[in-house]
Amino acid sequence: MFEVQVVFPAANSPTQTTMARVLTTTLVARQRDRVTWTFFNCDTRIGYAEIEFQNTTHQFFPGTANPHKFGKNVGGSGDIYGDVPDLNVTRPVLSKYTVRGWNNPSKSQLCSEHDPEILIYEP
């Protein structure tokens, strides 16, 4: 299992959008492996974390309404679990995604955001 650690830094003002820090900017993961995104939330405005992959065929969250996107409530910390998809390729593929920290599940205020990537390969 691979872990991606995400930090939502504290904001300097109530309306500031901060850049989330992803401690592993490019994760290298094998197809069909488990991935855990662990969130450390220093921003008291954030109550909801979301991960969205740019390519909708990169379905890290099978069995959900939008398999390329998933979010959940987070307080001071929280985890989101996913599965590296089997893309049926023999060459490595870069999968870009966005991590967002929202004020609540209705997503009325974006508080933090970052665009890391996962390099998917077949061993």
Helices and strands as residue ranges (DSSP letters): E 2-8, E 18-19, E 21-22, E 26-30, E 34-41, E 48-53, E 69-73, E 77-83, E 93-102, E 110-114, E 117-121
